[in-house]
Amino acid sequence: MKKLIGITSILLVAAVVILATVDFNRLGKENVYVQVGDPSYTDEDRLDSGEIMTSYWYELPAYRENGSAVKVEFSAQKELRQDAYLKLYVKEGNEVTSYDEVSWEEVPEAAQEELEQ
């Protein structure tokens, strides 16, 4: 009985750790790369507390690792750094679920060629 409780406790702790640390928005998604420009538009929402939340929306061409293009639209809670390179996590063609800022060296060569144009 003590073994069963111990094993169950270990499995429960492992499940909690996995759920707390794994970002499911990035799991199994395709990566595309963009260079940040100006936001296409902003969207302001007023919370019940009266605070105004601003979302910055970007509509940009993105490039897959093989250099093929896809048009993406995504939002950020702050204005992104101009000319920064982002690695976007997309599902179903162009639905962005998450992003990371990356250095130029981390952008695949075929995508670099397209971004330089």
Secondary structure, DSSP 8 states (H G I E B T S, - for coil): -HHHHHHHHHHHHHHHHHHHH--TTTTT-EEEEEE--S-SEEEEEE-TTS-EEEEEEEEEEEE-TTS-EEEEEEEESS---TT-EEEEEEETTTEEEEEEEE-GGGS-HHHHHHHH-
